Amino acid sequence: MERLKSAVPAELRRAAGEGTAAGLPTTTSRLLAFFDSLPLFHQVMRELADPELALCRKDKGRAVELKGKGNACFSRRDFSEALGFYSQALRHVPLNLDGTDADLVSAIYANRASTMHKLGLFKESLRDCDRAIAVSSNYSKAWYRKGMVKASLKNYSSAIHDLEVALSMEMTSVGKSNIEQELKLLLQKQENVNEVGTSDCDSNDADLPFAEQPQKVIIESISTPNKGRGMASTSDIPPASLIHVEDPLAAIIMKSSRETHCHFCFNEAPADVVFCPLCTIPIYCSKRCQKQAVGDISCNQDTYIEYDGHAMSLAKLSVTSSCKSPSSKLFAEHRHECGGAHWAAVLPADIVLAGRMMAQDIEKKMLYGKNVAISGPNLDLVHHYDHHSSANKLESQIYAIVLLLCLQNHYRSDLSWTEDSLSQLVLLIFQIKVNSIAIVRMKSMDGGPELTVNRGVSAAEGANMCSVEQVRVAQAIYATGSLFNHSCRPNVHAYFLSRTLILRSTEFIKSGSPVELSYGPQAGEMHLPDRQKSLQENYYFSCQCSGCSELNLSDLVMNSFCCPQRNCLGAISESTYYRSKENLVHVSLEGSYICKLSLPDVSKVGKDMEKVARALFGNSGVSLNIDPGCCMNCRSHIDVSSAAAKSHREVSKINRLKEITLLEKTLIPEALQSLKQVKKLRHPYSKALAQAEDTIAEAFVKVGDQEQAQKHCEASIQVLEKLYHPKHITIAHELIKLVSILLSLGDGASAAATFTRAEAIFSLYYGSHMEKILAYLGTLKRAVHCESTGACCQSTVGNDPHGSAE
């Protein structure tokens, strides 16, 4: 795209970048006319969309080469490496409807099944066996492998049946002899061992519609003086109520997750990943997800036409559908991107998402026989086009032109489009930029409780501290979900099952009150100026929520320094706070006005925070007018710049512990000295201190000193409890870390009490979906029960006695 941007004349670039939404039809038409006469543009379009130049099409030769590399790895028992090669071979192998490559496809599936069997991935191996059989029903090797996997699962009756089928199909005498020997062994085992049933299934995605239904609450769109349109409840909503469930209008996986997560359900991809049958771009966790994303591939024959910019004017290109009669109720969102052309792989995610919404709108109109014109979906969402930078405006207009031409290379019937089509597509792109919601998954950072449990929670063996983080895996547009306003102190928590958005109340919401979620920044997590800056840059509004219009004590202390006077709890901030005559506090940073805040009601906070609040504002007879570096209580001064620099150096020394995989005890004393310095510099309730304590706790876990790990983990939690409310989800995640440490110490009673507290918080945020979102909780709960009751519990995770090589 940089080549196209640099080719645009300065005057046209200025007009496109400085124009308003009202002037879009004019500027986009001028850009289109310019590109129509530019050979470079036609070259770029051919590189993106011409099937003859396609970089993402199937390649039988490449598949055979990768299969050979997998065979070589398998022969030297490098099964993990072989698995990767076989999967890549399946990515590139063609799937012809006439079955000409059936033998190759089934052979690769069977080889990958054998590899997964060696790795102990039995369910995944069975699915690949079934896929091989589906492609080639008389493939004896697939039936044989299926039987051997079932034998490993002690399902001997079914295993014997599969081996008998394999025997009837085997053509070689050596092969028949091998199968007969295995059958004799299985018949003997069947007489002595009780059977364990298994099921054959080609789907591993269990995220089917969940049983829990939303509470009977009515949420309606309202208009507020400060935030414009938003959502409010017409009845009281109890805490932990499931209040909204919604599937997206369209969704797209992020580039960073393309090789690790399913492109349809966005769950983490299993070892037996499946691929698009017509191109090499997406991966899917199952045939079910693949079918929903790609649709009926029989409709995709002769989908693409050659693009020749010199022979056809851009303004005269027509738009058609490759599938004459779409029959599926679910829009096949990947179909128009498929066939080998790689525009969907290189364009930004929000642009491809806009393309999916456009294609869905076109096919919907075609399905109902309407006069099809490219206009795009009519989303009643803000776009803030006029507030975006000149660079964003120009870039989005160029992307809109490119996207429109890419879509035209998929559709073939005579469809119309006007000069407004491009401007509407540009606004759609900006609606997506402002209103799209990130679909996140919880990722374990260390193997967490599974490793801890399987190691018998022994401190000597180095148990892990269970820690997770949110990972953004996809981007989606939700018609109703986008209407919920932001609050830095939200009363609703958003999470996802597959691609479905779930909203749950986290506190009591009174009838008529706004129902608000967090767009990311929250009080206690980010400092007020940082929250304001983030929301302004990403969503183009100045936040006036309750978390920003009332002074949060966390905003005073989280980035503050401690007073040099002993026993003074006053905080020293880098921001400026001063009290006005109206008993309001104004906050500014580096001389710029940030927000006007009302004073907090100290009766609503804990005792420790009340001390801080009274130290800051308790003397109403004293005018509050604090400059940076001045204690808000006793007015003592420090050199903030020097304190900040020194604090940063000491924190950096502590953070080095995160970079060392095999940590030695000799490296910790220096970090402890740095922690002492941080405590002398930072306020006792600062975020930097909490993070430093947490990092050192993790270091002690690595070296096996669980008692010290417990001490520093509890210290971190104590600070975070001052910055967040006691039932905030951040506290629950930290409590889970403490649980894993207590288990390692053998303190079952404390572990049980701590887990119960964490579980109560998670239940508030996730309800019955708690263990679906946080998969490790079930394993950890069993370990806590075993340790606290003295019962002997066997973990089923990673403990299969049949997990060794065949």
C-alpha positions in Angstrom: 0.0 0.0 0.0 2.9 2.3 0.6 3.6 2.3 -3.2 0.1 3.5 -3.9 0.1 6.1 -1.2 3.3 7.6 -2.4 2.0 7.7 -6.0 -0.9 9.9 -5.1 -0.3 13.6 -6.1 0.2 16.0 -3.2 -2.9 18.0 -4.0 -5.1 14.9 -4.2 -3.5 13.5 -1.1 -4.3 16.7 0.8 -7.9 16.8 -0.4 -8.5 13.2 0.6 -6.8 13.6 4.0 -8.4 17.0 4.9 -11.9 16.3 3.6 -15.0 15.6 5.6 -17.5 12.7 5.4 -19.8 14.9 3.4 -17.1 15.3 0.7 -16.2 11.7 0.4 -18.1 11.0 -2.9 -16.0 13.6 -4.6 -12.6 12.6 -3.2 -13.1 8.9 -3.6 -14.2 9.4 -7.2 -11.1 11.5 -7.9 -8.9 8.8 -6.4 -10.6 6.1 -8.4 -10.1 8.1 -11.6 -6.4 8.6 -10.8 -5.8 5.0 -10.1 -7.7 3.9 -13.2 -5.0 5.7 -15.2 -2.1 4.5 -13.1 -0.2 1.3 -14.4 1.2 0.7 -10.9 -2.3 0.3 -9.5 -3.2 -2.3 -12.1 0.0 -4.1 -11.3 -0.8 -4.1 -7.5 -4.4 -5.4 -8.2 -3.1 -8.2 -10.4 -0.6 -9.2 -7.6 -3.4 -9.2 -5.1 -6.3 -10.8 -7.0 -5.2 -12.4 -10.3 -5.5 -16.3 -10.0 -2.5 -16.7 -12.3 -0.4 -15.0 -9.7 -2.1 -16.5 -6.7 0.3 -17.2 -3.8 -2.2 -19.0 -1.6 -3.5 -21.6 -4.0 -3.1 -25.4 -3.5 0.1 -27.0 -4.7 0.3 -30.8 -5.1 4.0 -30.8 -5.6 4.5 -28.8 -2.4 2.2 -31.2 -0.5 4.2 -34.3 -1.7 7.5 -32.6 -0.7 6.2 -31.8 2.8 4.8 -35.3 3.2 8.2 -36.7 2.4 9.8 -34.5 5.0 7.3 -35.7 7.5 8.1 -39.3 6.6 11.8 -38.7 7.2 11.1 -37.2 10.7 8.8 -40.1 11.5 11.5 -42.6 10.6 13.9 -41.0 13.0 11.2 -40.8 15.7 11.0 -37.0 15.7 7.2 -37.1 15.9 6.6 -33.5 16.9 8.5 -32.3 13.8 6.7 -34.9 11.6 3.4 -33.6 12.9 4.2 -30.1 11.7 5.2 -31.3 8.2 2.1 -33.5 7.8 -0.1 -30.6 8.8 1.6 -28.3 6.3 1.2 -31.0 3.6 -2.6 -31.1 4.3 -2.6 -27.3 4.0 -1.2 -27.5 0.4 -2.8 -30.7 -0.9 -5.5 -30.1 -3.5 -9.0 -31.4 -2.8 -10.5 -32.2 -6.2 -14.1 -33.0 -6.5 -13.3 -35.8 -9.0 -11.3 -37.6 -6.4 -8.0 -37.6 -8.4 -5.9 -36.8 -5.3 -7.9 -38.9 -2.9 -5.1 -41.4 -2.3 -2.6 -38.6 -1.4 -5.1 -36.8 0.9 -6.0 -40.0 2.8 -2.3 -41.1 3.0 -1.3 -37.8 4.7 -4.3 -38.0 7.1 -3.3 -41.5 8.0 0.4 -40.6 8.5 -0.6 -37.7 10.7 -2.9 -40.0 12.7 0.0 -42.4 13.2 2.2 -39.5 14.4 -0.4 -38.3 16.9 -0.9 -41.8 18.1 2.8 -41.9 18.9 2.5 -38.6 20.8 -0.5 -39.9 22.8 -3.0 -37.6 21.1 -5.6 -40.4 20.8 -8.8 -38.4 20.1 -7.0 -36.3 17.5 -5.6 -39.4 15.9 -9.1 -41.0 15.7 -10.5 -37.9 14.0 -7.7 -38.1 11.4 -8.4 -41.8 10.8 -12.1 -40.9 10.1 -11.1 -38.2 7.7 -8.8 -40.5 5.8 -11.6 -43.1 5.6 -14.1 -40.4 4.5 -11.8 -39.5 1.6 -10.9 -43.2 0.7 -13.3 -45.7 2.4 -11.2 -48.7 1.4 -7.9 -47.5 2.7 -6.8 -50.4 4.9 -4.0 -48.4 6.7 -6.5 -45.9 8.0 -8.8 -48.7 9.3 -5.7 -50.4 10.9 -4.5 -47.2 12.6 -8.0 -46.5 13.8 -8.2 -49.9 15.4 -4.8 -49.5 17.1 -5.7 -46.2 18.6 -8.9 -47.7 20.0 -6.8 -50.5 21.4 -4.7 -47.9 23.3 -7.9 -46.6 24.7 -8.9 -50.2 25.7 -11.9 -50.2 23.5 -11.1 -53.7 22.3 -14.4 -54.7 20.7 -14.5 -51.7 18.4 -10.7 -52.0 17.8 -11.2 -55.7 16.7 -13.9 -54.6 14.3 -11.7 -52.0 12.7 -8.8 -54.4 12.3 -11.1 -57.0 10.7 -12.2 -54.3 8.2 -8.5 -53.5 7.6 -7.7 -57.1 7.1 -10.5 -57.5 4.5 -9.1 -54.6 2.5 -5.4 -55.3 2.8 -3.9 -56.6 -0.4 -0.3 -57.6 0.6 0.6 -60.8 2.4 2.9 -59.0 4.8 0.2 -56.5 5.7 -2.3 -59.3 6.3 0.1 -61.1 8.5 0.8 -58.0 10.7 -2.9 -57.3 11.1 -3.7 -61.0 12.0 -1.0 -60.8 14.8 -2.5 -57.7 16.2 -5.9 -59.3 16.2 -4.7 -62.2 18.2 -3.2 -59.9 20.8 -6.4 -57.9 21.0 -8.6 -61.0 21.4 -6.4 -62.0 24.4 -6.6 -58.6 26.0 -10.4 -58.4 25.5 -10.8 -61.5 27.7 -8.8 -60.0 30.6 -9.6 -56.3 30.6 -12.9 -54.4 31.0 -13.8 -52.2 28.1 -13.7 -48.4 28.1 -16.1 -47.0 25.6 -15.1 -44.3 23.1 -17.0 -42.3 20.5 -16.0 -41.5 17.0 -16.5 -37.9 16.2 -15.0 -35.5 13.7 -15.7 -32.5 15.7 -13.7 -31.3 18.7 -15.5 -28.0 19.2 -17.8 -28.4 22.2 -19.0 -24.8 22.2 -22.5 -25.6 21.2 -25.3 -23.4 22.4 -25.1 -23.2 26.2 -28.0 -24.1 28.5 -27.9 -20.9 30.6 -30.4 -18.4 29.5 -30.3 -14.6 30.0 -32.2 -13.2 32.9 -35.6 -11.7 32.2 -34.3 -8.1 32.0 -35.1 -5.5 29.4 -32.3 -3.3 28.2 -33.2 -0.3 26.0 -31.3 2.3 24.1 -31.3 5.7 25.8 -29.8 9.1 25.2 -27.6 10.6 27.9 -26.4 14.2 28.1 -22.7 13.3 28.4 -22.4 10.1 26.3 -25.1 10.3 23.7 -26.8 7.0 22.9 -26.2 4.2 25.4 -28.0 1.2 27.1 -29.9 1.2 30.3 -32.1 -1.4 32.2 -35.8 -0.9 32.7 -35.7 -3.2 35.8 -33.3 -4.0 38.6 -30.5 -6.4 37.6 -29.0 -8.6 40.3 -25.2 -9.2 40.3 -23.9 -12.1 38.1 -27.0 -11.9 35.8 -26.6 -13.0 32.2 -28.1 -10.0 30.5 -27.1 -10.2 26.8 -26.1 -12.9 24.3 -25.2 -12.0 20.7 -23.5 -13.4 17.7 -21.6 -11.0 15.5 -22.6 -9.5 12.2 -19.1 -10.4 11.0 -15.8 -11.5 12.6 -12.2 -11.9 11.5 -9.2 -13.5 13.1 -6.2 -11.3 13.9 -3.0 -11.9 12.0 -1.1 -12.8 15.1 -3.5 -15.7 15.8 -3.8 -17.2 12.3 -1.5 -20.2 13.0 -2.7 -20.9 16.6 -6.5 -20.4 16.6 -9.5 -21.6 14.5 -10.5 -19.0 11.9 -14.2 -19.6 12.6 -14.8 -20.3 16.3 -11.5 -18.6 17.4 -10.7 -21.3 19.9 -7.2 -22.6 20.1 -6.5 -25.0 17.3 -5.9 -28.7 18.1 -3.1 -30.8 16.8 -5.4 -32.3 14.1 -6.2 -28.9 12.5 -8.0 -28.9 9.2 -7.6 -26.5 6.3 -9.7 -24.7 3.7 -10.3 -27.1 0.8 -9.6 -24.4 -1.8 -6.7 -22.2 -0.5 -3.9 -22.2 2.0 -4.9 -19.3 4.2 -7.3 -20.3 7.1 -7.1 -23.2 9.5 -10.0 -24.7 11.4 -10.4 -26.8 14.5 -12.9 -29.2 12.9 -14.8 -30.0 9.7 -17.8 -28.3 11.3 -16.1 -25.0 11.6 -14.6 -25.4 8.1 -18.0 -26.0 6.6 -19.5 -23.0 8.3 -16.7 -20.7 7.1 -16.3 -22.0 3.6 -19.8 -23.2 2.8 -20.6 -25.7 0.0 -17.5 -25.9 -2.1 -19.5 -27.2 -5.0 -20.7 -23.6 -5.4 -17.2 -22.4 -5.8 -16.3 -23.9 -9.2 -15.0 -21.3 -11.7 -15.3 -18.6 -9.0 -12.5 -16.4 -10.2 -12.1 -14.5 -13.4 -8.9 -13.0 -14.7 -8.3 -9.3 -13.9 -6.8 -7.2 -16.7 -6.6 -3.6 -15.8 -5.4 -2.5 -19.2 -8.3 -4.1 -21.1 -11.1 -3.0 -18.7 -11.8 0.3 -17.1 -12.1 0.2 -13.3 -15.3 2.3 -13.4 -17.0 -0.3 -15.7 -16.2 -3.5 -13.8 -19.3 -5.3 -12.7 -20.0 -7.3 -9.5 -21.4 -10.8 -9.5 -21.9 -13.8 -7.2 -20.0 -17.0 -7.7 -22.8 -19.1 -6.1 -26.0 -18.7 -8.0 -28.3 -19.9 -5.2 -26.9 -19.6 -1.7 -28.8 -22.1 0.4 -27.1 -21.9 3.7 -28.7 -19.6 6.3 -25.2 -19.0 7.7 -23.1 -16.7 5.5 -20.0 -18.5 4.3 -17.7 -15.7 5.3 -14.5 -17.0 3.8 -15.9 -18.1 0.4 -15.4 -14.8 -1.4 -11.8 -14.6 -0.2 -11.0 -18.1 -1.4 -9.3 -19.6 -4.4 -5.7 -18.7 -4.0 -5.7 -14.9 -4.4 -4.0 -13.6 -1.3 -5.6 -10.2 -0.8 -7.4 -11.5 2.3 -4.0 -12.5 3.8 -2.2 -9.2 3.3 -4.9 -6.5 3.9 -5.4 -5.3 7.5 -8.0 -7.3 9.5 -10.5 -4.4 9.7 -10.4 -4.0 5.9 -11.0 -7.8 5.4 -13.8 -7.5 8.0 -15.4 -4.7 6.0 -15.2 -7.0 2.9 -17.0 -9.7 4.7 -19.8 -7.4 5.7 -20.1 -6.1 2.1 -20.1 -9.6 0.7 -22.8 -10.7 3.2 -25.0 -7.7 2.2 -24.5 -8.5 -1.5 -25.4 -12.2 -1.2 -28.4 -11.4 1.1 -29.8 -9.2 -1.6 -29.1 -11.7 -4.3 -30.8 -14.5 -2.2 -34.0 -12.5 -2.0 -33.9 -11.4 -5.6 -33.5 -7.7 -4.9 -31.9 -5.3 -7.3 -28.3 -5.7 -6.2 -26.3 -2.5 -5.8 -23.1 -2.2 -3.8 -24.1 0.0 -0.9 -23.0 -2.0 2.1 -24.9 -2.8 5.3 -26.8 0.0 6.9 -25.1 0.1 10.3 -26.6 2.6 12.7 -23.2 3.2 14.3 -20.9 6.2 14.7 -17.8 6.5 12.5 -16.1 9.8 13.7 -14.6 10.2 10.2 -14.1 13.9 10.6 -12.0 13.4 13.8 -9.5 10.9 12.2 -6.1 11.9 11.1 -5.3 12.9 7.5 -3.1 9.8 7.1 -6.0 7.5 8.3 -8.5 9.1 5.9 -6.2 8.8 2.8 -5.2 5.2 3.7 -8.8 4.1 4.2 -9.9 5.6 0.9 -7.2 3.7 -0.9 -8.1 0.5 0.9 -11.7 0.9 0.1 -10.9 1.1 -3.7 -8.6 -1.9 -3.4 -11.2 -3.9 -1.4 -14.0 -3.1 -3.9 -11.9 -4.3 -6.8 -11.0 -7.5 -4.9 -14.7 -8.2 -4.3 -15.4 -7.6 -7.9 -12.9 -10.4 -8.8 -15.1 -12.8 -6.9 -18.6 -11.8 -8.1 -19.7 -12.1 -11.8 -23.3 -11.1 -12.6 -24.3 -7.6 -13.6 -24.6 -5.8 -10.4 -24.6 -2.0 -10.2 -22.6 0.4 -8.0 -22.6 4.2 -7.8 -20.1 6.8 -6.9 -21.5 6.7 -3.4 -20.6 3.1 -3.1 -16.9 3.9 -2.4 -17.7 6.6 0.1 -20.1 4.3 2.0 -17.4 1.6 2.1 -15.0 4.1 3.5 -17.5 5.0 6.3 -18.1 1.3 6.9 -14.3 0.9 7.5 -14.4 3.7 10.0 -17.5 2.3 11.7 -15.5 -0.9 12.2 -12.5 0.9 13.5 -14.5 2.7 16.2 -17.1 0.0 17.0 -15.5 -3.4 16.5 -14.9 -5.4 19.7 -11.9 -7.5 20.4 -12.6 -11.2 21.0 -10.2 -12.4 23.6 -9.1 -15.7 25.1 -7.4 -16.5 28.4 -4.0 -17.9 27.9 -1.9 -19.7 30.5 1.6 -18.2 30.6 3.4 -21.1 32.4 1.4 -24.3 32.1 0.0 -23.4 35.5 -2.0 -25.7 37.6 -1.8 -28.7 35.2 2.0 -28.9 35.8 1.6 -28.2 39.5 -1.0 -30.9 39.9 0.8 -33.5 37.8 4.0 -32.9 39.8 2.3 -33.7 43.0 2.5 -30.0 44.0 6.0 -30.6 45.3 8.0 -27.5 46.1 11.2 -29.4 45.6 10.2 -30.2 42.0 9.6 -26.5 41.2 5.8 -26.0 41.0 4.5 -23.3 38.7 2.7 -20.1 39.7 -0.5 -20.1 37.8 -0.7 -16.9 35.7 -2.9 -16.1 32.7 -3.3 -13.2 30.4 -5.9 -12.0 27.9 -4.9 -12.5 24.3 -6.7 -10.7 21.5 -7.5 -13.3 18.9 -10.2 -11.8 16.7 -12.2 -8.7 15.8 -16.0 -8.5 15.4 -18.9 -6.2 14.9 -22.0 -6.7 17.1 -25.2 -4.8 16.3 -26.3 -4.4 19.9 -23.1 -5.0 21.7 -21.6 -1.9 20.1 -24.3 0.3 21.7 -23.1 -0.3 25.2 -21.2 2.7 26.5 -17.8 2.6 28.2 -17.1 3.1 31.9 -13.8 3.0 33.7 -15.8 1.5 36.5 -18.0 -0.9 34.5 -21.0 -2.7 35.9 -21.0 -5.3 33.2 -18.3 -7.8 32.2 -18.0 -9.0 28.5 -16.6 -12.3 27.5 -16.9 -14.8 24.6 -17.9 -18.4 24.0 -16.5 -19.1 20.6 -17.6 -16.0 18.7 -20.7 -15.3 20.8 -20.6 -12.2 23.0 -21.8 -12.6 26.6 -22.5 -9.7 28.9 -23.0 -10.3 32.6 -23.6 -7.9 35.4 -20.9 -7.6 38.1 -22.9 -5.6 40.6 -26.5 -4.6 41.4 -27.8 -2.3 38.7 -30.7 -0.2 39.6 -33.6 0.2 37.2 -32.9 3.2 34.9 -29.2 3.1 35.5 -26.8 2.9 32.6 -25.5 -0.5 31.7 -21.8 0.0 30.8 -18.8 -2.2 30.0 -15.1 -1.4 29.7 -13.5 -0.7 26.3 -10.2 -1.6 27.9 -9.0 1.1 30.4 -10.3 0.7 34.0 -9.8 2.6 37.2 -7.1 0.8 39.2 -5.6 -0.6 36.1 -4.6 2.6 34.3 -3.9 6.1 35.7 -6.6 8.7 34.8 -4.5 10.6 32.2 -3.5 7.3 30.6 -7.2 6.2 30.4 -8.2 9.5 28.9 -5.4 9.4 26.3 -6.2 5.8 25.3 -9.9 6.4 24.9 -9.3 9.6 22.9 -6.9 8.0 20.6 -8.9 4.8 20.0 -12.5 5.9 20.3 -12.4 9.7 19.9 -14.2 10.8 23.1 -13.2 12.3 26.4 -14.4 9.9 29.1 -16.9 11.4 31.6 -17.9 8.1 33.3 -18.2 7.8 37.1 -14.6 6.6 37.3 -13.4 9.8 35.6 -15.8 12.4 37.0 -15.2 11.3 40.7 -11.8 11.2 42.1 -10.6 7.6 42.5 -8.1 7.1 45.3 -6.3 4.7 42.9 -5.6 7.7 40.6 -3.9 9.5 43.5 -1.7 6.6 44.6 -1.1 4.1 41.7 1.7 6.2 40.0 2.6 8.2 43.1 5.7 8.5 45.3 5.9 8.2 49.0 6.4 11.2 51.3 10.0 11.5 52.6 8.6 12.2 56.1 8.3 9.0 58.2 4.8 7.9 59.1 3.2 10.3 56.6 0.8 8.5 54.3 0.5 11.4 51.9 1.2 10.7 48.2 3.4 12.7 45.9 2.1 12.8 42.3 3.5 13.7 39.0 0.1 15.3 38.2 -1.2 18.6 39.6 -4.3 18.5 41.8 -6.0 21.7 43.1 -9.3 22.3 44.9 -11.8 24.8 43.5 -14.3 26.9 45.4 -17.0 24.4 44.4 -15.2 21.7 46.4 -14.1 20.0 43.2 -10.6 18.9 42.4 -9.0 19.7 39.1 -6.3 17.4 37.7 -3.7 18.4 35.2 -0.6 16.8 33.8 2.3 18.7 32.5 0.3 21.9 32.5 -2.6 20.5 30.4 -6.1 20.3 31.8 -7.3 16.7 32.2 -10.6 16.5 34.1 -12.7 18.1 36.9 -13.3 15.6 39.7 -15.5 15.6 42.7 -14.0 14.6 46.1 -14.5 11.0 47.2 -16.8 9.9 50.0 -14.2 8.3 52.3 -16.9 6.5 54.3 -17.3 4.1 51.4 -13.7 2.9 51.3 -11.7 0.6 53.5 -9.9 1.7 56.6 -6.5 1.8 55.1 -7.7 3.9 52.2 -9.7 6.1 54.5 -6.4 7.0 56.2 -4.9 7.9 52.9 -8.0 9.9 51.9 -8.1 11.8 55.2 -4.4 12.5 54.9 -5.0 13.9 51.5 -8.2 15.8 52.0 -9.2 15.5 55.7 -8.3 19.1 56.7 -11.0 21.0 54.9 -9.7 24.3 56.3 -6.5 23.9 54.2 -6.7 24.9 50.5 -5.6 22.0 48.3 -3.2 23.2 45.6 -0.6 20.5 45.0 2.2 20.8 42.4 4.1 17.9 41.1 6.6 16.7 43.7 4.6 18.1 46.7 3.1 15.8 49.3 -0.7 16.1 49.4 -0.6 15.9 53.2 2.4 17.6 54.8 3.5 19.5 51.7 7.0 18.0 51.8 8.8 18.1 48.4 10.9 15.6 46.4 12.6 15.7 43.0 10.0 13.8 41.0 12.2 13.4 37.9 15.1 11.9 40.0 12.7 9.6 41.9 11.1 8.4 38.7 14.4 7.7 37.0 15.7 5.8 40.0 12.5 3.8 40.4 12.6 2.9 36.8 16.1 1.6 37.1 15.3 -0.6 40.1 12.1 -1.9 38.6 14.1 -2.9 35.4 16.5 -4.9 37.6 13.6 -6.8 39.1 12.0 -7.4 35.7 15.2 -9.1 34.5 14.0 -12.1 36.5 11.2 -12.6 34.0 13.7 -13.1 31.2 15.6 -16.0 32.8 14.1 -19.4 32.2 16.4 -21.4 34.5 16.6 -19.1 37.5 19.2 -19.5 40.2 18.8 -18.4 43.8 21.9 -16.3 43.6 20.1 -13.9 41.2 17.3 -13.0 43.6 19.2 -11.1 46.3 19.9 -8.2 43.9 16.2 -8.1 43.1 15.3 -7.9 46.7 17.7 -5.0 47.2 15.9 -3.3 44.3 12.6 -4.0 45.9 13.7 -2.2 49.1 14.6 0.8 47.0 11.3 0.8 45.2 9.5 0.7 48.6 11.5 3.8 49.7 10.5 5.6 46.5 7.0 4.6 45.7 3.8 5.0 47.6 2.8 1.9 49.6 -0.3 1.5 47.3 1.4 2.1 44.0 1.0 -0.2 41.0 4.7 -0.4 40.5 5.2 -1.9 43.9 2.4 -4.5 43.4 4.0 -5.6 40.1 7.5 -5.8 41.7 6.2 -8.0 44.5 4.4 -10.2 42.0 7.6 -10.6 39.8 9.7 -11.6 42.8 7.0 -14.1 44.0 7.2 -15.8 40.5 11.0 -15.9 40.9 10.8 -17.6 44.2 8.4 -20.1 42.7 10.9 -20.9 40.0 13.7 -21.7 42.5 11.4 -23.7 44.8 11.2 -21.3 47.8 7.4 -21.4 48.2 7.4 -19.7 51.6 9.0 -16.6 50.2 6.8 -16.8 47.1 3.7 -16.8 49.4 5.0 -13.8 51.3 5.5 -11.7 48.2 2.4 -12.9 46.4 0.3 -11.9 49.4 2.0 -8.5 49.5 1.1 -7.9 45.9 -2.5 -8.8 46.5 -2.7 -6.4 49.5 -1.6 -3.5 47.3 -4.0 -4.5 44.4 -6.9 -4.6 46.9 -6.4 -0.9 47.4 -6.4 -0.1 43.7 -9.4 -2.3 42.8 -12.6 -3.1 44.6 -12.3 -6.4 46.6 -14.4 -8.4 44.1 -12.6 -7.2 41.0 -11.6 -10.0 38.6 -7.9 -8.9 38.8 -7.9 -9.9 42.5 -9.3 -13.4 41.6 -6.5 -14.0 39.1 -3.9 -13.1 41.7 -5.6 -15.3 44.3 -5.3 -18.3 41.9 -1.5 -17.7 41.8 -1.6 -17.8 45.6 -3.6 -21.1 45.5 -0.9 -22.8 43.4 1.8 -21.7 45.9 -0.2 -22.9 48.9 -0.7 -26.2 47.2 3.0 -26.5 46.8 3.4 -25.9 50.5 0.9 -28.6 51.3 -1.4 -26.0 53.1 -4.7 -27.5 51.9 -6.9 -25.5 54.3 -5.5 -22.1 53.2 -5.5 -23.2 49.5 -9.2 -24.2 49.9 -10.2 -20.9 51.5 -8.3 -18.9 49.0 -9.7 -20.8 46.0 -13.3 -20.4 47.4 -12.8 -16.6 47.4 -11.4 -16.6 43.9 -14.1 -18.9 42.7 -16.8 -16.6 44.1 -15.3 -13.7 42.1 -15.0 -15.7 38.9 -18.6 -16.8 39.3 -19.7 -13.2 39.5 -18.0 -12.4 36.2 -18.5 -15.7 34.3 -21.4 -17.5 36.0 -21.8 -21.1 34.9 -19.3 -20.5 32.0 -16.5 -20.1 34.5 -14.7 -23.4 33.7 -15.3 -22.9 29.9 -13.4 -19.7 30.0 -10.8 -20.7 32.6 -10.2 -24.3 31.7 -7.6 -24.8 34.4 -10.1 -24.2 37.2 -11.5 -27.7 37.2 -8.1 -29.3 37.5 -7.0 -26.9 40.3 -10.3 -27.4 42.1 -9.7 -31.2 42.2 -6.2 -30.6 43.5 -7.4 -28.3 46.2 -10.0 -30.8 47.3 -7.5 -33.6 47.4 -5.0 -31.6 49.5 -7.6 -30.2 51.9 -9.4 -33.6 52.5 -6.4 -35.9 52.2 -8.2 -37.9 49.5 -6.2 -39.5 46.7 -7.3 -37.9 43.5 -5.9 -39.0 40.1 -5.5 -36.3 37.6 -6.6 -37.2 34.1 -4.4 -34.5 32.5 -1.2 -35.7 31.1 -1.3 -38.9 33.2 -2.6 -41.4 30.7 -0.8 -44.7 31.2 -1.1 -45.4 27.5 0.5 -42.1 26.4 3.9 -43.7 25.5 5.0 -44.6 22.0 3.4 -47.6 20.5 
